[in-house]
Amino acid sequence: MDDTTAHQIPSESGAASNPAASDSPGTAPNAAASDSPAASPGPRTDRTRIRRHADRAVPERVDEFLRTGLIAHVACTDDGEPRVIPFLYHYEAGHIYLHGSPGNATLRLLRDGRSAAVAVTKIVDLIASKTAADHSANYRSVVAYGRGRQIADLAEKRRILDAMTARYFPGRLASTDYAPAADEDLARMDLIDVEIDEASAKMREGGPIGPHDSEPDFPGSAFVRSV
Ligand SMILES: Cc1cc2nc3c(=O)[nH]c(=O)nc-3n(C[C@H](O)[C@H](O)[C@H](O)COP(=O)(O)OP(=O)(O)OC[C@H]3O[C@@H](n4cnc5c(N)ncnc54)[C@H](O)[C@@H]3O)c2cc1C
């Protein structure tokens, strides 16, 4: 399986049968959006240069993938040790917002400007191939790097939480569709703004591309399964 099992197979989908497509040739980041302001974060340094299958880099879609994603896996270090936790999130103009109880360990760590890495991933299709190494998935993903900051202002918290609710439930309005949060609830909740320094986006599209997938007489099956 490509991408998803890079530790097992030293190639992404098609790389085994099409080595020319497998690696990034360049040294510069995949930087189509790199000069954009923070409102549209893109790759800026070598840290966000996509190396494997650079042809799948879509830096111009960072903003779109973050606006439409559902789950953010948020990583930071705690006493030098890595930690990662899944969150619902809100995204606006280069900022990822995370909320939870003040006891939440990740939010507590991110209050003080600590670095965070955030991955937002969507699997669109599963790709079955006639060859083991060419099983794959169609996906859209962003990896973003930034720093956390605690938001204390209640009005700002309210605005962001209402916007987050509307992002997950388009058209849903506070006071019309649900009771607005009480000030005490907002005060008890932790809200962290991760301002993105730089981000990359990558996607795979298409069907099976194994060397035998278009040979009807070759044993096995190849197909796309939407998820
Ligand atoms: C899709 C999704 C969305 C979520 N959205 C939010 C959100 O918006 N806000 C929020 O506060 N919480 C959210 N959660 C819950 C969140 O993942 C944590 O479980 C929660 O924040 C509790 O953190 P903690 O400080 O108690 O645990 P931590 O001290 O952060 O974690 C301690 C250990 O518990 C384990 N652990 C913690 N959470 C999980 C988990 N989800 N799955 C498996 N193991 C875990 C890990 O081994 C971790 O090292 C979400 C979970 C999921 C799956």
The ligand as a Gaussian input file, in Angstrom:
#p B3LYP/6-31G(d) Opt

LIG

0 1
 C      -12.539000      12.915000      16.392000
 C      -12.241000      13.427000      17.787000
 C      -12.436000      14.768000      18.070000
 C      -12.169000      15.278000      19.333000
 N      -12.328000      16.609000      19.569000
 C      -11.997000      17.118000      20.778000
 C      -12.057000      18.538000      21.013000
 O      -12.413000      19.321000      20.145000
 N      -11.717000      18.989000      22.241000
 C      -11.316000      18.133000      23.237000
 O      -11.009000      18.609000      24.334000
 N      -11.229000      16.823000      23.031000
 C      -11.561000      16.286000      21.840000
 N      -11.476000      14.935000      21.615000
 C      -11.006000      14.104000      22.710000
 C       -9.477000      14.199000      22.747000
 O       -8.938000      13.377000      21.727000
 C       -8.881000      13.753000      24.090000
 O       -9.343000      12.452000      24.399000
 C       -9.294000      14.692000      25.157000
 O       -8.881000      15.992000      24.817000
 C       -8.788000      14.292000      26.521000
 O       -7.498000      14.750000      26.690000
 P       -6.757000      14.510000      28.079000
 O       -6.027000      15.750000      28.419000
 O       -7.683000      13.939000      29.090000
 O       -5.806000      13.339000      27.743000
 P       -4.279000      13.476000      27.456000
 O       -3.606000      13.707000      28.775000
 O       -4.080000      14.430000      26.354000
 O       -3.926000      12.047000      26.929000
 C       -3.360000      11.031000      27.755000
 C       -3.311000       9.775000      26.968000
 O       -4.637000       9.305000      26.787000
 C       -4.750000       8.699000      25.531000
 N       -5.780000       9.398000      24.747000
 C       -6.256000      10.663000      24.924000
 N       -7.190000      10.949000      24.014000
 C       -7.306000       9.853000      23.247000
 C       -8.115000       9.543000      22.145000
 N       -8.988000      10.435000      21.595000
 N       -7.990000       8.313000      21.597000
 C       -7.137000       7.418000      22.099000
 N       -6.340000       7.670000      23.139000
 C       -6.414000       8.863000      23.714000
 C       -3.391000       8.793000      24.866000
 O       -2.686000       7.601000      25.065000
 C       -2.745000       9.931000      25.585000
 O       -1.338000       9.869000      25.562000
 C      -11.724000      14.401000      20.360000
 C      -11.526000      13.053000      20.071000
 C      -11.777000      12.567000      18.798000
 C      -11.530000      11.107000      18.500000

